[in-house]
Amino acid sequence: MYDRFNRKINYLRISVTDRCNLRCTYCMPAEGIELVRHKDILSFEEILEVVKTGVEYGINKVRITGGEPLVRKGIIELVSMIARVPGVEDLSMTTNGALLDLFAGELANAGLQRINISLDTMDPKRYREITRVGNLSSAISGIIAARLAGLSPIKINCVIKESPLEKDAQDVAQFCKQNDLEVRFIKEMDLENGRFSKVIGGDGGNCAICNRLRLTANGKIKPCLFSDLEFDIRELGVEEAFLKAVGQKPREGTKSKVNKFSNIGG
């Protein structure tokens, strides 16, 4: 299926929760965020309906995000449900890796194919500063567990201020080179002021070839991260919300007053 700018839309990013076990400085304030009520979070059955409808219209690539998706109770079951949908050819997840050593094997057995892991520094002190509560050793253990589980490729998402030549970024790049990992550098973004750029080493941020839709944890299908457009599957029905999101997908991002990285998965 194509949008009005002739971009083939085949990628659905699903935020399964707005909750996270870290408090990264570029994602949320130190005091945390106002969380979505549990009753407003989509059920697995509702998520599955969106996936099945998306596949009918050409979605073949699904990524599970958060918040931190591994804090969602029953996440292995959800991965298994999505993996069994005929037409889903590429099933992946983005995680901070802190819980991955507990879940990697089960995720792979459930049908997860590949994974992106956030890693912004190789310095334990800096990691703690950036995440406010995290331990670098947990992320490294998660990366090792993902490899042992056979998830491939393993991509590392490294947030930078301006350049991949920054010391933290260079250290991460060296770690990835030594461990046969793919690294992607992502400049810090600002939703309210519309500041974003192309991902270095990936396709994100390139509006001309954007092929994705986003489903928020509380049921909004969003055609663009840097736009306030959203279509509620509970109010409109899944099919209408999906078609409206594709039909009104903007040519390029501008800014957003309603989105937060903590609840839409970046």
Steps between C-alpha positions, in 0.01 A plus 500: 500500500620848412432836658417814302871568446554157348687360799440132561371458856602160631641563851306517828666600827299393805550665840375241749550713812595850610681362803877465522757375749746778407470880508720609210563873503402547133178301537329608821536738793665379820164484680360274230180554303126479554429141407210375293240321711525122476143476374590726206794287385419282201440133565697239308184420306461863392865518395462179303196639319704802390780273377261280304329802344836650415612180329185507287612841372864416444675512839766228513745651750415543870713644780404484867602803708405682820579668735694185573314207342652238732318648801164418339357195674461208260724648231617153390140402431445813292812435294377148435157624396641749253757255364219260407315756286541398134664784311721628783841439346719714726438513876738702715523690828672808638608472865740659745635150562486512879265199522608330181718239668180368661291500184721461192467123467123503548462788256692312232299183563178702474594626155691825550758524224722796576552770757620858550663583833559849635858570606631856522833454679749236614580690821303357797489838674377678188244223441364559847488876440316462170249240620484636858437150640658250259807278513720456193567138595133414459494638145817310409354181645192557288709534185683177579170321567353624172796358311479166678130484421571541129330836453653655189592758409558670834500874441622751754318834525737771625361845574744782430497876553633602159759262358602133503852630570405576860693288749203298625394429143850397397524264795169341407611471137819323608304260720269422208792441266662262745177307551362495146205723583335759276498852641256780419559857620191703580523871574297621795159606373259765618136427422359837606747699292512260208868418524591171338747363249576184308629208700868437425522138396123455460192620313320684779442872469498494120149627422533439126504123551303469824303176491366483855198547720500499879252351744508652849446296813155656546376435148587794277637434152741776410625563148803704610703543817538874434129569453201526732283293265365186664204272444342307788426136422239481775308801375533446126548126478830343399453506124382861477775621735759313296378636166473856630856484631631385163283745309606801707866414549685831449778548246744575781513550874459841658450501877281338761346633820330176601766231443757394757787263427410313816162392363555466128828314472706752307 
